[in-house]
Amino acid sequence: MSGPGSGVPSGGWRIVVGCDDAGLAYKERIKADLLADPRVGAVDDLGVHDGDHTAYPHIGLAAARKVAAGEADRALLVCGTGIGMAISANKVPGVRATTAHDSFSVERSVKSNNCQVLTLGQRVVGVELARLLAREWLGHVFDPASASADKVAVIDAYEENRCG
Ligand SMILES: O=C[C@H](O)[C@H](O)COP(=O)(O)O
């Protein structure tokens, strides 16, 4: 254990953020929260920015590739529902992404499923709930010695057999 909190990597979390134009306001707000959070060491903003209408799959895939390459620990992605971002990110081998709009699901996405990517829907939840979920998300860490690890390993093995 190292860094400013339990389970936080040395140097802090390296987080990629991204959105489409339907998720821009929440991405900007959560990015500001992350930059002010002592548990965060780096924030990499892949856009979109104001006036940019890049569609969600481009952003979701690019963010997931950064996680898969080890250039970031996690990604926080926002679109209208969160669903398109999750589908896109999950196409990248090694990445586990989910949409979650409640505290318990956010916690279990990390502790049960070792998800590195959380996606949120700006058209689904209020901004304060989205901010709370992003804050809580950083406090959860997967335990590779837990009973959940063997289950996640089944997914990894399937993926390795197909993509390896
Ligand atoms: O999952 C997709 C997102 O919600 C996106 O922001 C909106 O997609 P649409 O314009 O195809 O509905």
The ligand as a MOL file (V3000), in Angstrom:
LIG
                    3D

  0  0  0     0  0            999 V3000
M  V30 BEGIN CTAB
M  V30 COUNTS 12 11 0 0 0
M  V30 BEGIN ATOM
M  V30 1 O -24.7730 5.3840 -25.8670 0
M  V30 2 C -24.7830 6.3920 -26.5770 0
M  V30 3 C -24.8650 7.6950 -25.9710 0
M  V30 4 O -25.9530 7.8420 -25.1050 0
M  V30 5 C -24.7670 8.8800 -26.9110 0
M  V30 6 O -24.4340 9.9960 -26.1290 0
M  V30 7 C -26.0070 9.2210 -27.6970 0
M  V30 8 O -26.0990 8.4070 -28.7780 0
M  V30 9 P -27.2470 8.6450 -29.8910 0
M  V30 10 O -27.1020 10.0700 -30.3660 0
M  V30 11 O -26.9310 7.6270 -30.9410 0
M  V30 12 O -28.5700 8.4100 -29.2180 0
M  V30 END ATOM
M  V30 BEGIN BOND
M  V30 1 2 1 2
M  V30 2 1 2 3
M  V30 3 1 3 4
M  V30 4 1 3 5
M  V30 5 1 5 6
M  V30 6 1 5 7
M  V30 7 1 7 8
M  V30 8 1 8 9
M  V30 9 2 9 10
M  V30 10 1 9 11
M  V30 11 1 9 12
M  V30 END BOND
M  V30 END CTAB
M  END
